[in-house]
Amino acid sequence: MNIDEKFKIKMVSLGSLGYSFSQSVNILDVSDSDLEGFKSEWSNPNSEVAKCYLKGIDQRDYAIDLKLYQKAVGGDLKALEAFERRTHQRKSRS
């Protein structure tokens, strides 16, 4: 399986959108011959595939939290509640 920069960018996007393994396989058009290798990469937290996917999740969370924070600072109480809830959830996962 060839993991080039274009593939890494797609993996980051898939992570940011929260797509599942099977959705990712279809979107990336992983061939049958590469499927086992891709599954192994997906499952290995030290692989480039998994790292790129996690990077996408982290970037998504950052973008959402930043937007909520900006709205909360501007006085949006619903945004403040959502930001506090997300902050609490993040701390309890750590």
Secondary structure as UniProt FT lines:
FT   HELIX           5..17
FT   HELIX           21..28
FT   HELIX           32..43
FT   TURN            45..46
FT   HELIX           48..73
FT   TURN            74..75
FT   HELIX           77..93
//
